[in-house]
Amino acid sequence: MDPAEDSSIRAVVELQGAMLGRQAEELSHARHAMDALLSQVTELSDQLRHLQAIDCNTTQAVPQQSTSHEPRINNPQICVQKGGFSTTIRFVLRQKISC
């Protein structure tokens, strides 16, 4: 094998090794970023579940007095079935996560 070819191959292999090293470092950074995001999403999910429980419990425990003459549905599960505060929070979170 020609020494010129040998040095060319060595240079290409060294370049590929350097590129693989940078790629491994970038993958490591991406993994750490994803772990941080997963932690934040888990925390937000726990907070959302807590707020949903509070919203449903508040709806059940404190009947709202209304001066309007609109028909009212006396169903404590309305916050889960029809939306309300918890649905608004879920909608806002989805918008922020998708950005």
KAUR-V227778 format. One record per pair of residues at least 12 apart in sequence whose ideal C-beta (glycine too) atoms are under 7 Angstrom apart, sorted by the first residue. I is the first residue (numbers start at 1). J is the second residue. Records with the same first field share a line. If there is no record, write none. Layout:
BEGIN
I: J / J
END
This chain:
BEGIN
44: 93
48: 89 / 90 / 93
51: 86 / 89
52: 86
55: 79 / 84 / 85 / 86
56: 76 / 79 / 80
59: 76 / 78 / 79
60: 76
END
